[in-house]
Amino acid sequence: MNWQQVLTAGTARLRAAGVPDAPRDARRLLAHVLGLPPERLTLILSDPVTPGIPDLYDGLIDKRSRRVPVSHLTGARQFWGRVFEVTPDVLDPRPETETLIGAALEKPWTRLLDLGTGSGCILLTLLAERGPTAFGIGTDLSKAALAVAMRNAAALRLGDRVQFYSGDWLDALPQSCAAFDLIVSNPPYIALEEVADLAPDVGLYEPRMALTDEGDGLGAYRRITRAAPRHLTLGGWLMVEIGPTQKLAVSQMFRNAGFVEIAILTDFDGRDRVVMGQKPRN
């Protein structure tokens, strides 16, 4: 037996279980057990199998068939060209969130706040891209999530430019904390009535508190938009990721809080994804 046969069998099992993108996931899992980058897997598919490895692979295929996320099986997820540790304590970084990254990098800022930082993928990506003059703070209600973010900061050698605080949104900040040029957040925006319709990969395995506010999906935006202005410098920006039906409600919250230059950005699928606004300069 060669690795191509192992891969073919794994793909077939995922397809039979109804897993979307079965070929992609089968390749990622095989590359993981072999310790290879997925793009190099093709080079070894005709090689004979190594004893024991197919059993490890079969175990991962079994778990993926039960819709355990691939990132939970491999312990990592790539985001904006970097690898981040992912556990069941944090939201799995998604490509759509890169819309927020792109928008943030177009603005001038050196002090950054990420609310509900989770794995730290937004905060740490922005700090790494902006360079050594940038400093950031991440807050999260989950101490387990902050532990993941801290490990990611250390792995990316950003520990000297970032601080983390446990608490509820902006209430987690020390009273003496200086104002920020940019505040970002990807808060829980799924309404309670929508939770039952989530894909099992999400609804069964990702942290519930990162998915829903147990209400209408807008609770976090109300709190963030009310509190953010007093923590922003004049001309500073607030940027939040939203669900595809929330642009009108969230942009109105921005207006009510006094933000100007309010804009709505779409992701690569054309769905509304980010609302942003600027604190007036005077």
N, C-alpha and C positions, 0 to 999 in steps of 0.2 A: 504494500500500500504506500502511496505517496501523499504529499500534503494536498495536492489538488483533489484527491478523492476524499480526504478528510474535510476539506473546505466545502466540497459539493454536498456531502452528507449533512454538514452543519447548516448550510443554506436551506436545504430542503426541509429540515426540521423547523427552522424558524418560519419558513413560508407556511408550513402546515399549521403552525400555531397562530398564524395571522399577524405576525410581527411586520410592521411597515419597514421598508428598506432592508429586507432580510439579507441580501447579498453584501451590502455595506457593513452591517453589524457582524455578520459571520467573518468577514475579512478582518475587521478591527479586533475581534476577540481572538482570532488565530494569531494575528500579529502580536497581540499582547502576551499570549502564552509562550510564544517563540522569542519574545524580547526584541522584536524588530519594528521599525517604523512601518506603518501600513503600506506606504508606497514601495517598499522593498520586498513585499511578500511575493510578488510575481517571480522574483529571481530564484526562489527556492521551491516553488510548487511541484516541480518534477523530482525533487529529492525524496529518498525514502524516509519514512517517519522515524522519529526517535521514540523508543519505548517509554511509556508513561505519559508523554505529552498529550496524546489523543484523549486520554482519560480526563486530564485537567480541562481540556477544551470541551469535552462532552458535558462536564459539570457546569461550565459557563453557559453553554448552549441551553441546558435545562433551565437555568435561572433566567436567561433572557427570554425563553419561551413563556415563562411566567411573568414577563414584562418588567423584570428588574432592569433599570436603566443601565446602559452600557457603561456610563461613567461610574456607577456604583460598583460595577464588576472589575473595572480597570483601575479605579481610584483616581482618575484624572480626566480632564477635559481641556481641549485646546480652545483658546479664545484670543482673538487679535494676535495670532502668531506665537502665543506663549502657552505653556502647559500649566494648568492650575489643579491642585489637589481638590477633589470633590468627595464628599461623604454624604450619607443620608441626612446630615444636619444642615445642609445648605442647598439652595436652589441650584439646579444644574445650569451653568452658563449657556446662553442661547445665542445663535448668530444674530437674531433680531436686535439684541441689546447693543450690538456694534453700531447701530444708528446713533445711539446716545454718545458713544465714544467719539465718533466722527464729528458730531456737533460740538462737543466739549473742546476738542482739540483745535477748533477754529476760533475759539475765544481766548483773550488774554487773561491769564490767571496764574497765581503762584500758590495761593492757599485754597485748599479743596476740602470739602466735607461730603462724605458719602453716607447717606442714611439708610440703615438696613443693609449693611455691607455684605453679609453672607460670606461667600468664599473670598471676598475682596477683589473679585475680578475687575470690576469697574474702577475702583479706587486705585488699585495697583497698576493696572494698565495705563491709566492716565498719568500717574506719577512717573512710570517708566518712560512713557513717550515724551513727556514734557521736559524731563531732564533734572539735573541735580539741584536746581534752584527751587523746585516745587516741593511743597510739604502738604500732607493730607491727614485727615482724621476720619476714621470709620466708626460708626455706632451700630449696635445691634442688640436687640432684647435677648437674643440667645447667646449664652456664654460658650456653648459648644460650637456655634458658628464662628464666633470670634477666635476660637482656638484654631480653626481651619484657616481663617484669614491671616492670623499671625504666622502660621507655618508657611503659607504662600508668600508672605512678605519676606520671611527669612530666606526662602528658596530663591527669590528674585533679588536678594540683596538690597532690599528697600527698607529694612527695619529701622534705619536711622532717620528716615524721612516720613515716618508714619506713626500714628498713635491710634489706639483702639479703646473705646469706652462702651461699657455695657449699660443699656438703658433704653427707654422708650423715645425713639426719634430724637428731636433736639433736646429733650429733657436730659439726655445722657451727658451732655457737654458740661465741663466745669464752668462755674460762674465767671471765672476770670478769662475764659477763652476769647481770643481775638476774633474779629469778623473774618469772613471768607469771601474770596472773589467769585467762587463757584460752589454751588450746592447741587448735588445730583442724588437721584434715588430711583430704584426700581422696586416700588413697594408692592405689597399684596393687593391685587386689583380684581380678583375674581369674586363675583358676588356669591353669597352662600347658596343661592338657588342654582348656580351653575356648576357647583363642585361635583355633583353626581354625574355630570356629562364629561368630565375630564377624561382624557386617555388614561388607561391604567398605569402606564409608565409614570405619569405625573401624580394622579390622585392617590395611588396606593403607596408611593415610595418617596415623594418629595415632602419636605416639612410643611405641614398644613399652615403654620403661621406665616410662611413666606408666600403662600398662595392666596389666602382669603382673609378678609377682615371680619368674617362671620356676619357680614351685613350686606350692604349694597355694593361693595367693592370700591367705594369712594372715601371711606373713613380716613385712610392714611393721607390722602390728598388734602382733606379739610384741615388736618392738624399741621401738615407740612407747610401749606401755603399761608396759614395764619401766623406761624412762628418764624418762617424763614426770613422775612424782611429785616428783622432786628439782628439777625446774625450775618447779614450780607453787607459788604462795602457798598458805597455809592457806585452805581453802575455795574454791580455784581449780578450774576445770572443764577437762576434756578432752572434746572432741567430734570424732568421726570419721565420715566417710561409709563405708558398707559396701555390699556386694552383697546382693541380696535373700535369700540363703540363709545369711548369716553371723552373724545376730544372737546365736545361742546361743554360738558359739565366741568371738566378740569380747567379748560381755558377761562371759563367764567369765574372760577375760584381765583385764578391768577389775577384777573381784572379786579375782583373784589378786594384782593390783598394789595392793590396798587401797582402791580407790575405793568410795564410797558413793553413795546416791541415783542408782543406775544406772537409766537409762531408754532405751527404744528408740522412735524416732519414725518414722512412716511418711510417704512422699511423697504427692503429689496423686493417684497411682494406687493408693494403699493398700499399696505395697510397703515393707518394712522398709528404711530408708535411713540412719538416724543412730543411733549408740550414744553416749551421754554419761554421764559420771560425775564426781563431785566428790571432791577431796582432802579428807579429814577436817579439821575446824577445830582439832583438838587431837590 
